[in-house]
Amino acid sequence: MITWAWFSYEHYVHHGAVVDKQQQGSHPVLIELIAPNYYSHDNVKFLMELIATDISSNLPINRNNIFIIYTPAYSEGIYDQGHVVNWEDN
C-alpha cells in the first residue's frame, strides 16, 4: 500500500528561504516499509532497494535523497479486513 501527499507550492523551506520544490540534497522523502516480521534481513534489504530504485526512476527524486525505515509487523499485531491477522492462519 502506498499513500502519497505532495506539499503545495511554497511549503518547502531550504536554508531559511521558501523554495518552489523539494531540494535534491535535503529534506529526504520519508518512507515507512511495514512488512511481516518473519521477512529475512535480505528480503527487507531487497524491498528497500527496490522501493528506492523505483521511486528515483519514476519521479524527480534523487536516490540519495530517500530515507526508508522498516517497521516489522507481528502476527496478531495487525488488524485487516475485519479481523486480527495471525500468520499461522495463512
C-alpha positions as CSV (number, residue, x, y, z in Angstrom):
1,M,0.0,0.0,0.0
2,I,1.3,3.5,-0.8
3,T,0.0,6.8,0.4
4,W,1.4,9.9,-1.1
5,A,0.9,13.6,-0.4
6,W,2.6,16.4,-2.3
7,F,3.3,19.6,-0.4
8,S,1.8,22.5,-2.2
9,Y,3.7,25.3,-3.7
10,E,5.7,27.5,-1.2
11,H,5.7,24.8,1.5
12,Y,9.3,23.9,1.2
13,V,12.0,25.8,3.1
14,H,15.7,25.4,2.3
15,H,18.3,27.3,4.2
16,G,15.6,29.6,5.7
17,A,14.2,30.5,2.3
18,V,11.0,29.4,0.6
19,V,11.7,27.3,-2.5
20,D,9.4,26.0,-5.3
21,K,10.1,22.3,-4.8
22,Q,11.9,19.8,-2.7
23,Q,15.7,20.2,-2.9
24,Q,17.7,17.2,-4.1
25,G,20.2,17.4,-1.2
26,S,17.9,18.0,1.7
27,H,14.5,17.1,3.2
28,P,14.6,13.5,2.1
29,V,11.4,11.7,1.1
30,L,10.4,9.6,4.2
31,I,9.2,6.1,3.6
32,E,8.0,3.6,6.1
33,L,8.1,0.0,5.0
34,I,5.8,-2.2,7.1
35,A,6.3,-5.9,6.4
36,P,5.9,-9.1,8.3
37,N,8.5,-9.7,11.0
38,Y,9.4,-13.1,9.5
39,Y,10.9,-11.5,6.5
40,S,14.7,-12.1,6.4
41,H,17.2,-9.3,6.6
42,D,17.9,-9.9,2.9
43,N,14.2,-9.7,2.0
44,V,13.9,-6.3,3.8
45,K,17.1,-5.0,2.2
46,F,15.8,-6.1,-1.2
47,L,12.5,-4.4,-0.7
48,M,14.2,-1.1,0.4
49,E,16.5,-1.1,-2.6
50,L,13.6,-1.9,-4.9
51,I,11.5,0.9,-3.4
52,A,14.3,3.5,-3.7
53,T,15.1,2.4,-7.3
54,D,11.5,2.6,-8.4
55,I,10.9,6.0,-6.8
56,S,14.1,7.5,-8.1
57,S,13.4,6.0,-11.6
58,N,9.9,7.3,-11.9
59,L,9.9,10.6,-10.0
60,P,12.3,13.6,-10.0
61,I,13.8,12.5,-6.7
62,N,17.5,11.6,-6.3
63,R,18.1,8.1,-4.8
64,N,20.4,9.7,-2.3
65,N,17.5,11.8,-1.0
66,I,15.3,8.9,0.1
67,F,15.0,7.7,3.7
68,I,13.4,4.4,4.3
69,I,12.7,2.8,7.7
70,Y,11.5,-0.8,8.2
71,T,8.8,-1.5,10.8
72,P,8.2,-5.2,11.4
73,A,4.5,-6.2,11.6
74,Y,3.9,-9.1,14.1
75,S,1.4,-11.9,14.0
76,E,-1.7,-10.8,15.8
77,G,-0.4,-7.2,15.8
78,I,-2.3,-6.3,12.6
79,Y,-6.0,-5.7,12.1
80,D,-7.0,-6.0,8.5
81,Q,-10.2,-7.0,6.6
82,G,-12.3,-7.2,9.7
83,H,-10.1,-9.3,11.9
84,V,-6.8,-9.6,13.7
85,V,-4.3,-11.3,11.3
86,N,-2.4,-14.4,12.5
87,W,0.5,-15.5,10.3
88,E,-0.2,-19.2,11.2
89,D,-3.7,-18.9,9.8
90,N,-2.4,-18.1,6.3
